[in-house]
Amino acid sequence: MKNIWSFFKGTLVLVGKGSKAYYTWVFGLLVLMSIGMLAYVYQMNHGLGVTAMRDQVSWGFYISNFTFLVGVAAAAVLLVIPAYVYHWKPIKEIAVLGELLAVSAICMCLLFVTADLGRPDRFWHLIPFAGILNFPSSLLAWDVVVLNLYLVLNLVIAVYILYNLYYKREPNKSFITPLLLLSIPAAISIHTVTAFLYSGLGARPFWNASILAPRFLASAFCSGPAFMILLFLLIRKYTKFRIKDEAIHKVAELIAYAMFVNLLLFGAELFKEYYTATKHLAPMKYLLQGLHGHSALVPWIWTALLFNVTAFLIFLIPETRKNKVSLVLGCILIFIGVYIEKGMGLVLPGFIPDVLHEIYEYAPTGTELMVSMGIWATGLFIFTLLLRVAIPILNGDFHVAEDGVGSHIGDQQFFIPQQAVSESEEEAAGGAKDPVH
């Protein structure tokens, strides 16, 4: 217990140290979080009427973000499998960063669910063993259980690994290996159960499809890894942590396979709806063509499809997915494309037309946008603090002092400008284009 407390105290000291860029970034996130909190207080005082959600469309921007972020969290499994099942060293060195991203994403998921509740004071009913969860009869209860389980698993795994590295010892494999193996089906389950929340609603034909769960997983293994690559490139550029090109290129290759499956399943759903042309075609028609003069989502979904197809071609060709400029472009296109497709492009058409054949076109209000901005800033704030501890430990810059009690902090800056690296130095480093420090 004494060692745990010493480690915790050391992390508190560490997160308070950094360069001007680090302080500026953290301060900017705190400002956005404050704006989001003020908007949420306003929503609390005036009710959900300040949002654009109505009886016709009861899920909106909050649940769209929730659905997308569950996929980002689940994507950590793409690092866990090659790292701990196949023991591939380049990815094993960065797998803990994926687990920390999953922790941050799940925190955002829970915050978006809270923001969507009309009575957030009753959120405690969703806590296992504390509230009336109605488990296992309720699908929502299943979602709460798997999300919390996945959150705890990733947090325990990441903290345990970093804790042992801090004390310069190898993690106990008999303890950590079962948790790592359990995290694989847990990652699959969080997005599968989320898909079941939609597909189990028989009165909503747009969602009531058996391929919705595999579509969710395929899109998750596109957007999540794309976001990871962008973060890895930023981490490699602005910190002293080395991330090998081999790891980034392997993740990019996996994205290409996942996007192919995602586009294939979407095409299969299009064929089924348009070829049969039943009355259930209306939601899909609203999404892609517009319905009875209502077409707010049409430009958005076609933009998303264009982005996804373009990104797929970029990642399909080895030369373009290994080129830094096209790699970054492809990741941005995938992130935006899947965010639209699996966010507003999934949630809203399910309500249109409603059971009375009315069409209500939803668009988020300023309050919803500010609350969402605050939640995203909170997630990035959590991830930043986790990285502030993880990266110095992985670098060997933060470890137990020689007396075995205090902490040695060799990284006082964290965010640093990238220095020029010559071709010869890159080759000596194993081909990885890492910053010299």
Secondary structure, 3 states (H helix, E strand, C coil): CHHHHHHHHHHHHHHCCCCHHHHHHHHHHHHHHHHHHHHHHHHHHHCHHHCCCCCCCCCCHHHHHHHHHHHHHHCCHHHHHHHHHCCCHHHHCCHHHHHHHHHHHHHHHHHHHHHHCCCHHHHHHHCCCCCCCCCCCCHHHHHHHHHHHHHHHHHHHHHHHHHHHHCCCCCCHHHHHHHHHHHHHHHHHHHHHHHHHHHCCCCCCCCCCCCHHHHHHHHHHHHHHHHHHHHHHHHHHHCCCCCCHHHHHHHHHHHHHHHHHHHHHHHHHHHHHHHHCCHHHHHHHHHHCCECCECCCHHHHHHHHHHHHHHHHHHHCHHHHCCHHHHHHHHHHHHHHHHHHCCHHHHHHHHCCCCCCCCCCCCCCHHHHHHHHHHHHHHHHHHHHHHHHHHHHHHCCEEECCCCCCEEECCCCCCCCCCCCCHHHHHHCCCCCCCCC
